[in-house]
Amino acid sequence: MCQHRGSSKTSEAEDMTVRSGREFLAIPGPTTMPDEVLSAMHRPAIDIYAGPLIGMTDSILARLALLFRTARRPYIYIANGHGAWEAALTNVLSKGDKVLVLESGRFATGWGAMAQGLGCEVEVLAGEWSRAVRPEAVAARLAADRGGSIKAVLVVQVDTASGVVNDIPAIGAAIRAAGHDALYCVDAVASLGCMPFEMDAWGIDIAMAASQKGLMTPPGLSFVAASARAREIHKQAGLRTPYWDWTAREGEEHYRKYAGTAPEHLLFGLDKALEMMFAEGLDAIFERHRILAAAVQEAVEVWSQAGTLGFSINTSRERAPTVTAIRLDGDGLSARLLDYCHTKCGVVLGRALGDLSGRGFRIAHMGHVNAPMVLGTLGVVEMGLQALGVPHGKGGVSAAISRLAREVEA
């Protein structure tokens, strides 16, 4: 009888969870949506040809241009980031054109794979998952391309798989220093609205982003901004197709901006998200992301003291302000930690991708996120490490709190 009761208590303990309540989504997209954005979408459809929707479109485009920091009007697509990748490529390239992909994780090479699928020649400037793109290597490769065979350079500002942030202005300066005419194309999906981005000032020809990360809106919208030079090259592009085509989207009729029916409810949500962002102020948003990222990285620094886990990116200045990728050694250990945090505590961490698949996890800190959300996530991770017996330095959450207390003065 006693043995039976003991077994029952053990079973009850194994089944016990503390996950009831609001789930914390700590994955790098889709990110947590504000209640205000959800409420804005909870309304009837309106006339797609009338003034209110036309006015909303004009307002959204103007604010997107402010986010990209460009004088030119961006384009809106009913698509995820992969759609914006395709839009960027097809509007300026022709079959057989060569593109140079700057590797620093999974996503620039994914963009390159799409270019290859479209019939372009792709060269990858090999990089490491533990560090950012080296601008000097970019300059050297382009300087060696004396015939100008490379038509475009593809890079991401933040790679959510490796957790790296690339120095976009320095890479742009390297391209110009090489005296090369390649179009400079930047993926800002995991950075736009979270950290500085200066399309015109940094000499970027094409920039793209999507709605489901820093812009706090459901997946389904993506955006492309193009320089005057890119628009001129566009006129001769052989890969242009009706849906993605920039020229077709510049017609006077409102429906042309969406190549058909406007995605009204996604626009309602985006309009509210942009309203919230500009009310907070972009500089304040960038600082909030920097501070919260520093708190997360302070915790990981402490946890890593036991040697079982550590950063994917070796150098602190190359770690993204929107997501932290963490290496975790041990067969199946990362899967157990992810499962524990989710099923026992209601915190959804990001799975490791690419070269880190099955050997780590990711903590996103982008978009609609604040100190309690970050500290709650870190607390559950530290709880999971302890519950699973994972060797780790003690006091990571306390270190994060101390960092926040220093940064956010009374």
Summary of the structure (lengths in Angstrom):
residues: 410
radius of gyration: 22.8
end to end distance: 58.2
largest distance: 84.9
contacts: 1436
relative contact order: 0.16
helix: 45%
strand: 15%
